[in-house]
Amino acid sequence: MKSLLFSLLLALAGPVWAGEAVSIGEDPVIEQRLVKLGEELRCLVCQNESLAGSHAELAEDLRREIRAQMKAGKNDQEVIEYLTTRYGDFVLYRPPFKPVTYLLWLGPLLFLGIGGGVWYVTLKKRRALENTPVDEQQLAAAAQLLDGKK
C-alpha cells in the first residue's frame, strides 16, 4: 500500500520538474510574426482552435511551413494567400466577403429578420384575437365545460 501511495505521489509531482517552453525558432521577430499570424488562422484538425494554440501534428507542420516562408522573405499577406490557395478559406477565422461566403456573413441577419417577422405576425394575430367579441353561446358553452370538470 505504501509503494502504491508513493508511486501516486511521484506521478503527481511530475509537473514540478517540467521546464519552461522553449521556442523552436531562432529568430524572435519571425516567431512574433508567426504567433500573430497563427492567431488569425484556424487549425485544420482542431477547427475551434487557432493555429498558434494547437498542439496537433498538422498544426506544427503548418507553423514550420510558415516559418520557412517567412525566412524566405514573404510577408504575412503572401503567406495567407499560400495557405488559402492550398487549404481554402476554411483556414481563415475571418473568411473574405465573396459570393461563396455571403450566407456565412449575412446568415445571422437573415435569421434575425425571420425571427422578427415571426414575432410581428404572432403579435398581430394575438391582438386580433383579443379584439374579437365573445357571444353568449360561447360563454355558456365555456361555463358548462368548466362546471363539468368540477
C-alpha positions, 0 to 999 in steps of 0.5 A: 500500500505504501509503494502504491501511495508513493508511486501516486505521489511521484506521478503527481509531482511530475509537473514540478520538474517540467521546464519552461517552453522553449521556442523552436525558432531562432529568430524572435521577430519571425516567431512574433510574426508567426504567433500573430499570424497563427492567431488569425488562422484556424487549425485544420484538425482542431477547427475551434482552435487557432493555429498558434494554440494547437498542439496537433501534428498538422498544426506544427507542420503548418507553423514550420511551413510558415516559418520557412516562408517567412525566412524566405522573405514573404510577408504575412499577406503572401503567406495567407494567400499560400495557405488559402490557395492550398487549404481554402478559406476554411483556414481563415477565422475571418473568411473574405466577403465573396459570393461563396461566403455571403450566407456565412456573413449575412446568415445571422441577419437573415435569421434575425429578420425571420425571427422578427417577422415571426414575432410581428405576425404572432403579435398581430394575430394575438391582438386580433384575437383579443379584439374579437367579441365573445357571444353568449353561446360561447360563454355558456358553452365555456361555463358548462365545460368548466362546471363539468370538470368540477 
